[in-house]
């Protein structure tokens, strides 16, 4: 059953994003005194009194934007209204009735929607009477509240549940099986890629760098799977960030990498790999995120047939993601887009693979036979007794050895490389841990088993445990 949709609409700086975050119970939309911070439609699923609905934050209607995106923002507002079952019409009780409020009211009357008027920034009950003048807009009494201080937001929730009674959905929507974050430098085509995936103008696309500021979550269906695609703000060098909003967009982008199952690192085929690309690649590797290197605007590349040469170039420039598959797209024409989604699903399956302990140890025995670990200083020979997988996404393998400090990093990288070639985890990060096989109590010492390993076998990291990234 389709979720009811509630859209928050109003002129700039009346507190729409603050209310959105207050109802969601967490910080999703960027909140800043600067008018026009929100541009795209930001949405989330809300549960209230056992009922579910989709809540949409929109940009300020009638914004004067130095980036000349007013028409794009207005289009997004119209799309939100067109999809809405109910609109929260927000005004500022402290500033009173403004001409732009009247314009928004006319827009909503033409749409013939159910509307709840919300008079925000009423920090005390003494300000409530001032909301009386908004009755002239034709939507009855406005709910007075302070989104910032959470004053009377519970009253608004009660009204929402009441108004949506005929459309109530009491079953929680399906959780996405896969979260995909799209990151990259500014103007690489991230929003164009999202729109190509969804088949609609879900986020604003403009030639102006830095158009997307928030991280925008977009749910879509791929076969029988529900996916969550996260569009993020374009990143540039920290030294070149011009304002706090831009820096906050960068923070949101890195946060999106951490919460994603698969990351699409989007790069522009028409320009060389940049320091920003390398920085993002390094962060993705540090977080052990499965990644696809997506080369966009491939139709504009100088030599469109030289895919193998470009793959070698990327491997040399981004060695930490040498295992990551590479995809070539022209998002503006929809070319290669759905193949990227299928590849992301395949990567997620690799990253969540649980390898039986017996098979894992067979692989390690074969590796030891073909390439024994070299002796360390003092003639100590590193010995690997057995290994077990302790978690997935990232694939994390715990080796029990004689002396963890004796395992050279180069040999660890070799181990990871060989494991990729021998096991069905060739294109995802592998986190390799080493722990001494000795324990204080021999009876509690972990033993290899033929079945699947348990996360609890790893315990907490001891001081002689080391890890590395593959």
C-alpha positions as CSV (number, residue, x, y, z in Angstrom):
1,X,0.0,0.0,0.0
2,X,1.3,3.5,-0.9
3,X,2.4,5.6,2.0
4,X,0.5,8.9,2.5
5,X,2.7,11.8,1.6
6,X,3.0,15.0,3.8
7,X,4.8,18.0,2.3
8,X,6.1,21.0,4.2
9,X,5.7,24.1,2.2
10,X,6.3,27.8,2.8
11,X,8.4,30.8,2.0
12,X,12.2,30.9,2.8
13,X,13.4,30.8,6.4
14,X,10.2,30.0,8.2
15,X,11.7,26.9,9.7
16,X,10.6,24.1,7.4
17,X,13.8,22.1,7.8
18,X,13.7,22.6,11.6
19,X,10.2,21.1,11.6
20,X,11.2,18.3,9.3
21,X,14.1,17.3,11.6
22,X,11.9,17.7,14.7
23,X,9.2,15.4,13.3
24,X,11.9,12.9,12.1
25,X,13.6,12.9,15.5
26,X,17.0,13.4,13.9
27,X,19.1,15.8,11.9
28,X,18.4,15.2,8.2
29,X,18.0,18.5,6.5
30,X,20.7,21.2,6.9
31,X,19.4,24.1,9.1
32,X,21.1,27.4,8.7
33,X,20.0,31.1,9.0
34,X,20.9,31.5,5.3
35,X,17.7,31.5,3.2
36,X,17.6,28.9,0.5
37,X,19.8,26.2,2.1
38,X,17.2,23.5,1.1
39,X,16.8,23.1,-2.6
40,X,15.9,19.6,-3.4
41,X,13.0,17.6,-1.9
42,X,14.3,15.8,1.2
43,X,12.2,12.9,2.4
44,X,12.0,10.4,5.2
45,X,9.6,7.8,6.6
46,X,7.8,8.9,9.8
47,X,6.1,6.6,12.3
48,X,3.5,8.3,14.5
49,X,1.1,6.6,16.8
50,X,1.5,3.3,14.9
51,X,0.9,4.9,11.5
52,X,3.4,5.6,8.8
53,X,3.7,8.4,6.2
54,X,6.4,10.0,4.1
55,X,7.4,13.5,5.1
56,X,8.9,15.8,2.5
57,X,10.9,19.0,3.1
58,X,11.0,21.5,0.3
59,X,12.9,24.7,-0.6
60,X,11.6,28.1,0.2
61,X,8.9,29.3,-2.2
62,X,10.0,32.5,-4.0
63,X,13.6,32.4,-2.9
64,X,16.0,35.0,-4.4
65,X,18.9,32.7,-5.2
66,X,22.3,34.0,-6.3
67,X,22.9,30.7,-8.1
68,X,19.8,31.4,-10.3
69,X,18.1,28.1,-9.2
70,X,14.8,29.7,-8.3
71,X,12.9,28.0,-11.2
72,X,14.5,24.6,-10.2
73,X,13.5,25.0,-6.6
74,X,10.0,26.0,-7.5
75,X,9.7,23.0,-9.8
76,X,10.7,20.7,-6.9
77,X,8.0,22.4,-4.7
78,X,5.3,21.8,-7.4
79,X,6.3,18.2,-7.6
80,X,6.1,17.8,-3.8
81,X,2.6,19.4,-3.8
82,X,1.5,17.2,-6.7
83,X,2.5,14.0,-4.8
84,X,1.1,15.2,-1.4
85,X,-2.0,14.0,0.4
86,X,-1.5,16.7,3.0
87,X,0.5,19.9,3.2
88,X,1.9,21.6,6.2
89,X,1.8,25.3,5.3
90,X,4.4,27.0,7.4
91,X,4.6,30.7,8.4
92,X,6.6,32.8,10.8
93,X,4.5,34.1,13.7
94,X,7.2,36.6,14.7
95,X,7.3,38.2,11.2
96,X,3.5,38.1,10.7
97,X,1.6,37.7,7.4
98,X,3.9,38.4,4.4
99,X,3.1,38.8,0.7
100,X,5.0,35.6,-0.1
101,X,2.7,33.8,2.4
102,X,-0.3,34.9,0.4
103,X,1.4,33.7,-2.8
104,X,1.9,30.2,-1.2
105,X,-1.7,30.2,0.0
106,X,-3.0,30.9,-3.6
107,X,-0.8,28.1,-4.9
108,X,-2.2,25.6,-2.3
109,X,-5.8,26.7,-2.9
110,X,-5.4,26.0,-6.6
111,X,-4.1,22.5,-5.8
112,X,-7.3,21.7,-3.7
113,X,-5.3,19.9,-1.0
114,X,-5.8,19.2,2.7
115,X,-3.8,21.8,4.5
116,X,-2.7,22.3,8.1
117,X,-1.4,25.8,8.8
118,X,1.6,25.9,11.1
119,X,2.8,29.1,12.7
120,X,6.4,28.5,13.7
121,X,8.8,30.3,16.0
122,X,6.1,30.7,18.7
123,X,8.6,30.1,21.5
124,X,6.1,31.0,24.3
125,X,2.3,30.8,24.6
126,X,2.2,34.6,24.7
127,X,3.0,34.6,21.0
128,X,0.1,32.4,20.1
129,X,-2.6,35.1,19.7
130,X,-0.4,36.8,17.0
131,X,-1.2,33.8,14.7
132,X,-4.8,35.0,14.4
133,X,-4.0,37.1,11.3
134,X,-3.1,34.0,9.4
135,X,-6.7,33.0,9.4
136,X,-7.1,35.4,6.5
137,X,-5.3,32.9,4.3
138,X,-8.3,30.6,4.4
139,X,-6.9,27.5,6.1
140,X,-8.5,27.9,9.5
141,X,-6.6,28.2,12.7
142,X,-2.8,27.7,12.5
143,X,-1.1,25.3,14.9
144,X,1.4,27.5,16.9
145,X,4.7,25.8,17.7
146,X,8.4,26.2,18.0
147,X,10.2,23.5,15.9
148,X,13.5,24.6,17.3
149,X,12.4,24.1,20.9
150,X,9.9,21.2,20.2
151,X,7.1,23.2,21.7
152,X,3.7,21.9,20.6
153,X,5.1,19.5,18.0
154,X,3.1,16.7,19.7
155,X,-0.1,18.7,19.0
156,X,0.8,18.9,15.3
157,X,1.5,15.1,15.2
158,X,-2.0,14.5,16.6
159,X,-3.5,16.7,13.9
160,X,-1.5,14.9,11.2
161,X,-2.7,11.5,12.4
162,X,-6.3,12.8,12.5
163,X,-6.1,14.2,9.0
164,X,-4.6,11.1,7.5
165,X,-7.1,8.7,9.2
166,X,-8.6,7.7,5.9
167,X,-5.2,6.9,4.4
168,X,-3.7,5.3,7.5
169,X,-0.9,2.7,6.9
170,X,-0.2,0.7,10.0
171,X,2.4,-1.7,8.4
172,X,6.0,-0.5,8.4
173,X,7.3,-0.1,4.8
174,X,9.9,-2.5,3.7
175,X,13.5,-1.7,4.8
176,X,15.9,-1.1,1.9
177,X,18.0,-4.2,1.3
178,X,20.8,-2.1,0.0
179,X,22.0,1.5,0.6
180,X,24.0,3.1,-2.2
181,X,25.8,6.4,-1.6
182,X,26.9,8.4,-4.6
183,X,29.9,10.7,-3.9
184,X,32.3,12.7,-6.0
185,X,33.6,16.2,-6.6
186,X,31.4,19.0,-7.7
187,X,29.7,18.8,-11.1
188,X,30.7,15.2,-11.8
189,X,27.0,14.3,-12.5
190,X,25.8,12.8,-9.2
191,X,22.3,14.3,-9.4
192,X,22.0,13.4,-13.1
193,X,22.8,9.8,-12.2
194,X,20.2,9.7,-9.5
195,X,17.5,11.0,-11.8
196,X,18.5,8.5,-14.4
197,X,18.1,5.7,-11.8
198,X,14.7,6.9,-10.7
199,X,13.4,7.8,-14.2
200,X,12.3,11.3,-13.0
201,X,13.6,14.7,-12.0
202,X,14.0,13.7,-8.4
203,X,16.9,16.1,-7.6
204,X,18.0,19.4,-9.2
205,X,20.5,19.2,-12.0
206,X,22.4,22.3,-13.0
207,X,25.7,23.3,-14.5
208,X,26.3,25.4,-11.5
209,X,28.7,23.6,-9.1
210,X,27.5,22.9,-5.6
211,X,23.8,22.7,-6.5
212,X,23.1,19.8,-4.2
213,X,23.8,20.7,-0.5
214,X,22.0,18.1,1.5
215,X,22.3,14.3,1.3
216,X,19.1,13.3,-0.4
217,X,17.7,9.8,0.2
218,X,15.8,8.3,-2.7
219,X,14.0,5.0,-2.5
220,X,13.6,2.9,-5.6
221,X,12.6,-0.6,-6.7
222,X,15.0,-2.8,-8.6
223,X,13.2,-6.1,-9.4
224,X,11.9,-7.3,-6.1
225,X,14.4,-5.3,-4.1
226,X,14.0,-2.0,-2.4
227,X,17.1,0.2,-2.7
228,X,18.0,3.4,-1.1
229,X,20.2,5.7,-3.2
230,X,21.9,8.6,-1.4
231,X,22.8,11.7,-3.5
232,X,25.4,13.8,-1.8
233,X,26.8,17.3,-2.1
234,X,29.8,17.7,-4.4
235,X,33.1,17.8,-2.6
236,X,36.0,20.1,-3.2
237,X,39.2,20.9,-1.4
238,X,38.6,22.0,2.2
239,X,40.7,25.1,1.7
240,X,38.3,26.2,-1.1
241,X,35.1,25.7,0.9
242,X,33.5,29.2,0.9
243,X,30.9,28.8,3.8
244,X,29.7,26.6,6.6
245,X,26.9,25.2,4.4
246,X,29.5,23.8,2.0
247,X,31.5,22.3,4.7
248,X,28.4,20.7,6.3
249,X,27.6,19.2,2.9
250,X,31.1,17.6,2.9
251,X,30.4,16.2,6.4
252,X,27.1,14.8,5.1
253,X,28.9,13.2,2.2
254,X,31.4,11.4,4.4
255,X,28.6,10.3,6.8
256,X,26.8,8.9,3.8
257,X,29.9,6.8,2.9
258,X,29.9,5.3,6.4
259,X,26.2,4.4,6.4
260,X,26.2,3.0,2.8
261,X,26.6,-0.7,1.9
262,X,28.0,0.2,-1.5
263,X,29.6,3.5,-2.6
264,X,29.6,4.8,-6.1
265,X,32.7,7.1,-6.5
266,X,31.7,9.2,-9.5
267,X,34.4,10.8,-11.6
268,X,34.3,13.0,-14.6
269,X,35.9,11.3,-17.7
270,X,36.7,14.7,-19.2
271,X,39.2,15.7,-16.5
272,X,42.1,14.0,-14.8
273,X,41.7,12.3,-11.4
274,X,41.9,15.0,-8.9
275,X,43.1,15.3,-5.3
276,X,39.5,15.3,-4.2
277,X,38.9,12.0,-6.0
278,X,42.0,10.6,-4.2
279,X,40.9,11.9,-0.9
280,X,37.4,10.4,-1.2
281,X,38.9,7.1,-2.4
282,X,41.2,7.0,0.6
283,X,38.2,7.6,2.9
284,X,36.2,4.9,1.3
285,X,39.1,2.5,1.7
286,X,39.6,3.5,5.3
287,X,35.9,2.7,6.0
288,X,36.1,-0.7,4.2
289,X,33.2,0.2,2.0
290,X,32.5,-1.8,-1.1
291,X,32.9,0.6,-4.0
292,X,32.3,1.0,-7.7
293,X,34.4,3.5,-9.6
294,X,31.9,5.1,-11.9
295,X,33.4,7.1,-14.8
296,X,30.7,9.5,-16.0
297,X,30.4,11.6,-19.1
298,X,32.2,8.8,-21.0
299,X,30.6,10.1,-24.3
300,X,32.8,13.1,-24.0
301,X,36.0,11.2,-23.4
302,X,38.8,11.8,-26.0
303,X,39.2,8.1,-26.7
304,X,35.9,6.3,-25.9
305,X,37.3,3.0,-27.0
306,X,40.2,3.0,-24.6
307,X,38.4,1.6,-21.6
308,X,41.2,-0.8,-20.7
309,X,43.8,2.0,-20.7
310,X,41.6,4.1,-18.5
311,X,41.1,1.2,-16.1
312,X,44.9,0.9,-15.8
313,X,45.1,4.7,-15.3
314,X,42.6,4.6,-12.4
315,X,44.4,1.6,-10.8
316,X,47.6,3.6,-10.8
317,X,45.9,6.8,-9.4
318,X,43.7,5.0,-6.8
319,X,45.7,2.0,-5.7
320,X,43.7,1.7,-2.5
321,X,40.7,0.8,-4.6
322,X,42.5,-1.4,-7.1
323,X,40.0,-4.2,-6.3
324,X,37.0,-2.1,-7.1
325,X,35.1,-2.7,-10.3
326,X,34.9,0.1,-12.9
327,X,31.8,1.2,-14.8
328,X,31.5,3.7,-17.6
329,X,28.3,5.8,-17.9
330,X,26.7,8.6,-19.6
331,X,24.1,9.6,-17.0
332,X,22.6,12.4,-19.1
333,X,21.5,9.8,-21.6
334,X,20.9,6.9,-19.1
335,X,23.6,4.8,-20.6
336,X,25.2,2.2,-18.3
337,X,23.1,3.4,-15.3
338,X,21.0,0.3,-14.7
339,X,24.1,-1.9,-15.1
340,X,25.7,0.1,-12.3
341,X,22.7,-0.8,-10.1
342,X,23.0,-4.5,-10.9
343,X,26.7,-4.3,-10.2
344,X,26.0,-2.7,-6.8
345,X,23.7,-5.5,-5.9
346,X,26.3,-8.0,-7.0
347,X,29.0,-6.3,-4.8
348,X,26.7,-6.3,-1.8
349,X,26.2,-10.0,-2.2
350,X,30.0,-10.4,-2.2
351,X,30.4,-8.2,0.8
352,X,27.8,-10.2,2.8
353,X,29.2,-13.6,1.8
354,X,29.8,-15.9,4.8
355,X,32.7,-18.2,4.1
356,X,32.6,-21.6,5.9
357,X,35.6,-21.9,8.2
358,X,36.7,-25.2,6.6
359,X,36.9,-23.5,3.1
360,X,38.7,-20.5,4.5
361,X,41.4,-22.6,6.1
362,X,41.8,-24.7,3.0
363,X,42.5,-21.4,1.1
364,X,45.1,-20.4,3.8
365,X,46.8,-23.8,3.6
366,X,47.1,-23.4,-0.1
367,X,48.5,-19.9,0.2
368,X,51.1,-21.0,2.9
369,X,52.2,-23.8,0.6
370,X,52.8,-21.6,-2.4
371,X,54.3,-18.7,-0.5
372,X,55.5,-19.3,3.1
373,X,55.9,-16.3,5.3
374,X,59.6,-15.1,5.5
375,X,61.5,-15.3,8.8
376,X,61.6,-12.2,10.8
377,X,64.5,-10.6,12.7
378,X,66.0,-13.2,15.1
379,X,65.0,-16.1,13.0
380,X,61.3,-16.1,14.2
381,X,59.1,-17.7,11.6
382,X,55.5,-16.4,11.5
383,X,53.0,-19.2,11.8
384,X,49.3,-19.1,10.8
385,X,47.4,-21.8,12.7
386,X,43.9,-21.2,11.5
387,X,41.4,-18.5,10.5
388,X,37.8,-17.7,10.8
389,X,35.4,-15.1,9.4
390,X,33.9,-13.0,12.2
391,X,31.7,-10.6,10.3
392,X,30.5,-9.4,6.9
393,X,30.3,-6.0,5.1
394,X,33.1,-5.7,5.4
395,X,34.3,-9.3,5.1
396,X,36.4,-9.6,8.3
397,X,38.8,-12.5,8.8
398,X,40.5,-13.3,12.1
399,X,43.8,-15.2,11.9
400,X,45.2,-17.0,14.9
401,X,49.0,-16.8,14.7
402,X,52.1,-17.3,16.9
403,X,53.2,-13.6,16.9
404,X,51.0,-11.0,15.2
405,X,53.8,-8.4,15.1
406,X,55.8,-10.8,12.9
407,X,53.4,-10.6,10.1
408,X,54.8,-8.1,7.6
409,X,52.3,-5.7,6.0
410,X,53.4,-6.7,2.5
411,X,52.7,-10.4,3.3
412,X,49.3,-9.4,4.6
413,X,48.5,-7.6,1.4
414,X,49.6,-10.7,-0.5
415,X,47.3,-12.8,1.7
416,X,44.4,-10.5,0.9
417,X,45.1,-10.6,-2.8
418,X,45.3,-14.4,-2.9
419,X,42.1,-14.7,-0.9
420,X,40.3,-12.5,-3.4
421,X,41.4,-14.8,-6.2
422,X,40.4,-18.0,-4.4
423,X,37.2,-17.0,-2.8
424,X,34.0,-15.3,-4.0
425,X,35.0,-11.9,-2.6
426,X,37.2,-10.7,-5.4
427,X,35.9,-7.1,-5.6
428,X,35.2,-6.1,-2.0
429,X,37.3,-4.9,0.9
430,X,38.7,-7.6,3.2
431,X,39.6,-6.7,6.8
432,X,42.3,-9.0,8.0
433,X,43.0,-9.3,11.7
434,X,45.8,-11.2,13.5
435,X,45.7,-12.4,17.0
436,X,47.9,-14.6,19.1
437,X,46.7,-18.2,19.4
438,X,47.6,-18.2,23.1
439,X,45.0,-17.5,25.7
440,X,45.1,-17.4,29.5
441,X,42.6,-20.2,29.8
442,X,43.3,-23.0,27.3
443,X,39.7,-24.2,27.7
444,X,38.4,-20.9,26.3
445,X,40.7,-20.9,23.3
446,X,38.8,-20.6,20.0
447,X,38.9,-23.6,17.8
448,X,38.2,-23.9,14.0
449,X,34.9,-25.4,13.2
450,X,33.4,-26.8,10.0
451,X,30.4,-24.6,10.1
452,X,30.0,-20.9,10.0
453,X,31.9,-18.8,12.5
454,X,30.3,-16.5,15.0
455,X,31.1,-12.9,15.6
456,X,31.5,-13.6,19.3
457,X,34.6,-15.7,18.5
458,X,36.6,-12.5,17.9
459,X,36.0,-11.0,21.3
460,X,37.6,-7.6,22.0
461,X,40.8,-6.7,20.3
462,X,43.9,-7.5,22.4
463,X,47.0,-5.3,22.4
464,X,48.8,-7.8,20.2
465,X,46.1,-7.7,17.5
466,X,46.8,-5.9,14.3
467,X,44.6,-5.2,11.2
468,X,45.1,-4.1,7.7
469,X,42.9,-3.1,4.8
470,X,42.7,-5.1,1.6
